[in-house]
Amino acid sequence: MPLDAPIPPEDGKPPAPATEAHAPAPPRNDASHWRQRAAAAESAAEELRASLEQARAELAAAHEALDSCETRRAIDAALFETDALD
């Protein structure tokens, strides 16, 4: 995206074409608007951090389960090769 391209709206919908009767409102530059956007971004970032931490925990559990299965398979293969009986 070029640096001079307009920023898409937050709702994801394309802006309505401007008409003479209804010109688009000028962008909001007041501090309270930017504080609200910053707070929303921080909240979203915190949710993403929590999701990432949960995904990392699930990944660690999956690695542990896989290691356990691989160890069990190696033991079973070694027992089979030696013709061990139960």
N, C-alpha and C positions, 0 to 999 in steps of 0.2 A: 504494500500500500504506500503510495507516495506520501511524503511528509505534508504536502499541502492538501491532501484529500480530506473531505469533511468527515468528522467522526460520526459513525452510525448511531442512531437513537438507541437508548437503553432497552426499549421494548422489542427491538429487532425488526420492527415493521419499517418499510421504506416511508420516507416523508411524503405527505400529500403534495401534489404540485401546487405551486403558489399561484394565486389568482389576484387580480387587482382588488377584489373585495376582501380577500383574506390573505394577507401577506404573513409569512411566518414570523413568529415572535423572535426578537433578537436573543442570542444566547445569554443565559444567566451567568453573571460574573460576580454575584455577591458572595460574601464569605460564608454565610450560613448554608448556601447551596453546596459549596465545596466541602464544608465540614460534614454535611449529611452524606455526600458521596464518599468521603474518606472513611466515615464510620461504617458505611455499608461495605466498602472494600475491606476494611479490617475485619468485619464480621465474616465475610465470605472467606477471607484468608484463614481465619481461625477454624472455620468449618473444614476447609481443605486440609489444614494441618491435622485435624482430628481424623479425617478420613484416611490420610496418608499413614498416620500412626496405626490405625486399625488394619490397614492393608499390610503394613510391615509385620504386625503381630501375626496375621493370618499366614503370611509368607513364611515366617519362622516356624509356625506350627506345621505347615505343609512340608517344609524341608526336614523337620524332625520326623514326621510320619514316613517320608520317603526314605530317609536314612534307616529307619527301623525296618521297613519292608526290604530294603536292599540287604541289610544284615541277615534277616531271616532267610531270604532267598539264597544267600551265599552259604549259610549253614545247611539248608536243605540240600543244596547242590553237593556240598562236601559229604554229607551223610549218604546221598544217593551213590556218589562215586565209590565210596568205601563199602557199599552193600550193607549198610548198618540196618539192623532190625529194631523195631520199637520194643 
